[in-house]
Amino acid sequence: MSHKFGSVAIIGRPNAGKSTLLNRILGQKIAITSDKPQTTRNRIIGIHSADGMQVVLVDTPGIHFAKTRLNRAMVSIAKDSLEGVEAVCVVVDAERAHAQWPKGATGVSRALEHIAVVVDEAGKLPVSIALNKIDTLPKEKLLPLMAGLHQRLPTADIFPISALKGRGIRQLVAHWKTVLPDGPPMFPEDQIMDGTERFLVAELIREKIFRMTRQEVPYSTGVEIERFTEEEREDGIPFVEIYAKIIVERKPQKGIVIGKGGTMLKRIGTAARKDIARLLGARVHLNLHVSVVPRWTEKPHILHEFGIE
């Protein structure tokens, strides 16, 4: 029996559920999630091995109408991710798509048309559409969405799913096996991501900032791992010491992230440390501090340091 190997780019609008889908397929969190859009800034590479197939999953920043340098860089990362992959999966938020669907007109919403053009420009790649969050709409509202998506992207295969609840995921993954080329696995079966522990740790800290701070703060924050040391202990459980710098653009944002008497920073650190310890299988000491770098999201050299531009 032949073995399948290839890569699938997961694209879509911000907050459509791309990272949740990736984490669900892998059975472990490697991409951060929140209820705020534009959480993912870099390409996150996940590796799924099962049933005669190994698929490299490229989770990308949300494709949107970008205005700032940071957002333009994020959209470029998403578009560039379509180069060199064997297939594309477009994740669509069913509830948002229904709310924005053109009334009494043909075609899809302006935002989905923007993504469809990106897919068209990628060439003749196999396309699947993961119509996500289907549990938020009744079936009679889902069917017109599926018909409209099929009309705009007629070669795409559509899979109604709930990434959060795991519905429809098995069918989507099984479909990828039918479109990926034959090839041996390129990674060990127990490897689920291609990235450094430092990167994952920074992402987990950034996730807690997204979840716990006000709306205007997360998009102006970055996380830099300044020190990451690991030592073995006699009980066999490693001890990891991490020093991380949270970067914000304005002094008031620093005050929000730190909180009164340092309470917010402590909450962020405690929540992040638990996830990091679970990820690394280690005892973790996490030290956080906050630094103000005015307009860092518009500075190419800083974006480059974060792997964004």
Summary of the structure (lengths in Angstrom):
residues: 309
radius of gyration: 20.2
end to end distance: 42.1
largest distance: 69.3
contacts: 1003
relative contact order: 0.14
helix: 40%
strand: 24%
